[in-house]
Amino acid sequence: MNGSREDRMSEILRDLRADSPGVEAAVLVSSDAMPLASELGDSMDEELLSAMASSLVASGERVARDLSRGSLDQVYLRGEEGDLVVVRVNDDALLACVVNNQARMGMTLLEVNRCAARLSEII
């Protein structure tokens, strides 16, 4: 894969959306809640999604710590209109994906985790 690091990250996110039809948006988020790369639908705001995903993970980390559940790997939020999946890429980044309610969640989670692994190789 040639190109800049940002181009490669964007390409990986494009591949995720192409391979997982239920994924409506994907954003790679830095540890300081800033978007590093994104592949979004028309109605999505990458900065808002980045901030919300970061906040959700911070809350989840506190819950996991307080309940002695170990380190947090993934947060899954289920809503009436769809889901939000946030997975840890590495210590410095998260991958947040907005998923519609038509998605086959098992396959979608598998693809999201594969995407996170690919991203971790270039970050």
N, C-alpha and C positions, 0 to 999 in steps of 0.2 A: 504494500500500500504506500504510494508516494504522496507527496504534498506536505503541507504544514501540519503541525500537531492539531490545530483548530479544525482544519479541513478533515483530517482523519477522524476526529471526535464527531464531527457533524455527519460524516459518512456512516459511522457506526450507528448513530441515532436514526438516520434515514433507513438503514437496513432493518433496524428494529421495527419501525413503523410499517415497512413493506412486508416483513415476515410475520407480523402479528397484527392482523386487521383490527383487533379491538383496541389497540393502543392509539389514542387520539392525540397524545402529546407526550414528549419526552424532553427532559432537561437535565443536564449534568450540572450539579451545584457544587460550588467550592465550600470549604469549611467556614468561610465568612458569609455564606448565604448568597453569593453572587453567581449568576449563570455563567458557565464556561462555554457551553454549546447547547443548542436546542433544536428540536424539530417539532414545531407546534402547529396546531390547527389554527384556523383564522381567528377564533374567539379567545385564544389563550394569550396571557401576558407572562412572558418568561420571568420577569423580575418578581411578580406576585407569586407565581408558582414556586420559584426558588425560595422565597422568603417563607411561604407556608410550609413547604417540605422541610426546611431547616428547623422551623419552629416545632413541627410535629415530631421530628426525630429527637429534638432536645427534650420535649415532654416525655416521649417514650423512653429515653435514656434514664430520666429521673425515676420513672415508674419501675423500670427493670432493675435499677439499682436499689430502690426502696423495698422491692419485693424479692430481692436476692435472686434475680433471674439471669445474672451474668450480663455480658455485653450485648448490645442491641445490634442485630444484623439487618432487620427489615421491619417496616411498619406498613400495615395494610389497613386502609380505611374504606369501609363499604358504605356507600350511599344509595339512595333510592334511584338515582339517575346514572350511577356508575361508581367506579372505585379510584382510589389513589394508592399507588404502590411506591414506596420509597425504600431503596436498598442501598447499603453501604458499598461503595466502590473500593475505597481504601480509607485511611485515616484522614485524608484531605478532601474527599469528594463523596457526593451522594448522587444517585440516579433516581429521579422522580418521574413517574409515568401516570398519566391520566388514562383510565381504561373505561370503555363503555360497558354497559350491563349486558351486552350480547356476547362478550368475549368468553372463550373457554379458559377459565382462570388458571387451571393447572398448566396448560401449554403456554399461556401468557407469562406466568411466573417463571417458567423454565427459560423462555426467551429473554425476559428481563434480566435474569441472573447471568445468562450467557453474555448478554450485552455488557453488563457490569464487569465481567471478567475481561472482556476484550478492551474495555475502556481502561481498566487498571493497568494494562500493559503499556499504555502510552502516556498516562498522566505522570 
